[in-house]
């Protein structure tokens, strides 16, 4: 149509090619704007009922409902959700009391939220443009919803990120799991060449990255996971040894760890807790470190986090002068930029690998969460 108009006005299309491109670009942008502003069906996932502090989470704990398509608030924006993360700490938020002071519980009938990444559809804020890819720089929540508006206050922690493939890496290796692994291993574990590092839930998002960081630092790394498929995955990304705890007794786990490393364990990166960790404690060297990253074994209980150790484990750790401490990423916010830089460099140079479990469709978020809690992801 534009070409015919130029011909009627006897304007040379060759001489006005730059102008033509500008017009076409503007036309394409307007079409994009119209497609973005066309109101689409909008759904969200909400908490239908609490699972109970000593129960596993089931699908009927969640509900899905249609909600109003949001408008753009003053100095805010409208975004489409692209990826939403499911993480173990969300289980604590399903209880009436989350048990921790850094994140709040969900309200019954309230929308579920987690870390997310999305695309800006419309913006009234000069810091963000249509088409930007955005993510919260921290633990701020992104609702489990197709389309969401963010006001100026909620944009204070929002940043734009370059498009990359896949974008989901911003929620994994470059996101909270990667950063958690980075600070836990390097700041709490402080590995040295020749150390023996044992990691529970080693095939998970955080454990797999923590193990690879330990390998970068010259350590022997042993992973404990829940399937033979995960054992192969851990070996593929460089772990020296891996155990399937579902096929072994706790005594056999202890024996295998000492077989792989007769001198004992220097650093235990604990994502699980419970009896599995008790078995690993028996292999610890004098002066070893236990990095308490997570306690997925107790997330379906009403026990405090982290769970107090039994008398036997307490005495053992005291006798061996073991340093066992939990940590929070929030303690290292001043180092966040360096952590992200290091993770990107290692990934770019082939020193870190990432494997993701992805469910497509908002309606499958509860299924993805439950699968992750049951160890079905990799």
Protein Blocks (a to p, Z undefined) as FASTA:
>chain_A
ZZmmmmmnopafklmmmmmmmmmmmmmmmmmmmmmmpccdddddddfbdebjabccdfkl
pccdddddddddehiacdddfbdcddfklmmmmpmbloiakbccddehiacddddddddf
bdcbfkbcehiacddebjbdcdddfbdcddfklmmmgccddddddfklmmmmmmmmlmmm
mmmmmmmnopaehiacddehklbmklmmmmmmmmmnopacddddfbfklmmmmmmnopab
dcdfklpcfklmmmmmmmmmmnopfbdcdfkgpjllmmmmmmpcehiacddfbcfklmmp
cbdcdddddfklmmmmmmnopacddddfklmmmmmmmmmmmmmmmmmnopaccdddddeh
jklmmmmmmmmmnopaZZ
